[in-house]
């Protein structure tokens, strides 16, 4: 049986945070976070996600200028906001990541397949980031609500990387959490064929 404490920290008691304490998130903890999340599976081990941990005041100011008004304070106050990006040339790493087949040839010259695979798998890796962060005692605040073109220009200029979503990390102010919202019942969201 899955340990109840772990289950609760990942799902049952985990919440999306919008308000943050001043407790810093160390660079060492961010390294531990990546070293844990990188083991999550992706198709053909393609691992297209690229992570920018925005911590410094100048970098935060650049990111704040790219997010919607409702997200600006969340990003400004969080100790770290991660830009979960996707490398649109991920397939160039496949000779190393998937050496037992010529997986690079599955993607080279096929932009629609590249885009679909990058989005799907970088999103998975972003979810692994959230799970790993929660296991390491961090709270998370994933969000959309940003100008993707501006984020790409500010943080990924000159690369084949593109933003997928962003997620603030830190130690949330529990007393400022909103009431928990409902979820769909099994019968509403699932079927067994």
C-alpha positions in Angstrom: 0.0 0.0 0.0 1.3 3.4 -1.0 2.4 5.4 2.0 -0.5 7.6 3.1 1.8 10.6 3.9 3.4 10.5 0.5 0.0 10.1 -1.1 -1.3 13.1 0.8 1.7 15.3 0.0 1.4 14.5 -3.7 -2.3 14.7 -4.2 -4.9 14.7 -1.3 -3.4 17.6 0.6 -1.4 19.3 -2.2 -2.7 22.7 -3.2 -2.0 25.4 -5.8 -0.3 28.2 -4.0 -0.5 31.9 -4.9 1.1 33.5 -1.8 4.6 32.8 -0.6 6.7 33.1 2.5 10.2 34.7 2.3 11.9 31.4 2.9 14.4 31.0 0.0 14.7 28.0 -2.3 18.4 27.0 -2.6 20.2 26.3 -5.9 21.1 22.9 -4.3 17.4 22.1 -3.8 16.7 23.0 -7.5 19.5 20.6 -8.5 17.9 17.9 -6.4 14.5 18.7 -7.9 15.9 18.2 -11.5 17.8 15.1 -10.5 14.6 13.5 -9.3 12.2 14.7 -12.0 14.5 13.6 -14.9 13.7 10.0 -14.2 10.1 10.3 -15.2 9.3 8.5 -18.5 8.9 10.2 -21.8 8.3 8.6 -25.2 11.5 7.2 -26.7 13.2 8.8 -23.7 13.0 12.1 -25.7 13.1 14.4 -22.6 12.2 17.6 -24.5 11.6 19.8 -21.4 14.0 22.6 -20.7 13.7 24.4 -17.3 14.6 28.0 -16.5 14.6 28.6 -12.8 13.9 32.4 -12.5 15.2 33.6 -9.1 17.1 36.8 -9.5 15.4 40.2 -9.2 16.3 41.2 -12.8 15.1 37.9 -14.2 11.9 38.1 -12.2 11.2 41.6 -13.5 11.6 40.3 -17.0 9.2 37.4 -16.4 6.7 39.6 -14.5 6.5 41.8 -17.6 5.4 38.7 -19.6 2.6 37.5 -17.4 -1.0 38.6 -17.1 -1.9 41.2 -14.5 -3.5 38.5 -12.3 -0.2 36.5 -12.2 2.3 39.3 -11.7 2.3 39.4 -7.9 2.5 35.6 -7.8 5.6 35.6 -9.9 7.1 38.6 -8.2 6.7 37.2 -4.7 7.6 33.5 -5.3 11.2 32.6 -4.4 11.4 30.8 -7.8 9.3 30.6 -10.9 10.2 27.8 -13.3 9.6 28.3 -17.0 8.9 24.8 -18.3 10.0 25.0 -21.9 10.3 22.5 -24.7 13.3 22.0 -27.0 11.9 21.8 -30.6 15.2 20.1 -31.6 15.0 17.5 -28.8 15.4 14.8 -31.4 19.1 15.8 -31.8 19.7 14.3 -28.4 18.1 11.0 -29.3 21.3 9.3 -30.4 22.4 9.7 -26.7 19.1 9.2 -25.0 17.7 6.4 -27.2 20.9 4.8 -28.6 19.5 1.4 -29.5 17.5 2.8 -32.4 17.7 5.5 -35.0 15.0 7.5 -33.3 16.4 10.8 -34.6 15.2 9.8 -38.1 11.6 9.4 -36.7 11.4 13.2 -36.2 13.9 15.0 -38.4 12.1 17.1 -41.1 8.7 16.4 -39.5 7.7 19.6 -37.7 4.1 18.5 -36.8 5.4 15.3 -35.2 8.1 17.3 -33.4 5.6 19.8 -32.1 3.2 17.2 -30.9 5.9 15.0 -29.2 7.6 18.0 -27.6 4.3 19.4 -26.2 3.1 16.0 -24.9 6.4 15.0 -23.3 7.4 18.4 -21.9 4.0 18.6 -20.3 4.6 15.3 -18.7 8.0 16.5 -17.5 6.4 19.6 -16.1 4.0 17.4 -14.1 7.0 15.4 -12.9 8.5 18.6 -11.7 5.4 19.4 -9.6 5.4 15.9 -8.1 9.1 16.0 -7.3 8.8 19.5 -5.8 6.0 18.4 -3.5 8.1 15.3 -2.5 11.0 17.7 -1.6 8.7 19.8 0.6 8.1 22.7 -1.9 4.7 24.1 -2.7 3.7 24.8 -6.3 1.7 27.3 -8.3 1.4 26.2 -11.9 -0.1 28.7 -14.3 -0.9 29.8 -17.8 -1.7 33.4 -18.2 1.4 34.7 -19.9 2.4 36.0 -23.3 4.3 33.1 -24.9 5.9 35.1 -27.6 7.3 37.5 -25.0 8.5 34.7 -22.7 10.2 33.1 -25.7 11.9 36.4 -26.7 13.0 37.1 -23.1 14.3 33.7 -22.1 14.7 31.6 -25.2 15.9 34.0 -27.9 18.3 32.4 -30.3 17.4 28.8 -29.3 14.9 26.2 -30.5 13.2 26.3 -27.0 9.6 27.4 -26.5 7.6 28.0 -23.4 5.0 25.4 -22.4 3.8 26.7 -19.0 5.2 28.3 -15.8 5.2 27.2 -12.2 6.1 29.1 -9.1 7.9 27.2 -6.3 8.6 28.0 -2.7 6.9 27.7 0.7 3.3 28.7 0.4 1.3 30.7 3.0 -1.2 28.0 4.0 -3.5 30.5 5.7 -4.1 32.3 2.4 -5.2 29.2 0.5 -8.6 29.4 -1.2 -11.2 26.8 -0.3 -10.5 23.6 -2.1 -12.5 23.3 -5.4 -14.4 20.2 -6.3 -13.3 17.6 -8.8 -15.3 15.4 -11.1 -16.6 12.1 -9.9 -15.2 8.9 -11.5 -18.4 8.4 -13.4 -18.1 11.8 -14.9 -14.5 11.6 -16.0 -13.9 7.9 -16.6 -15.2 4.9 -18.2 -14.0 1.3 -18.3 -14.4 -0.4 -21.6 
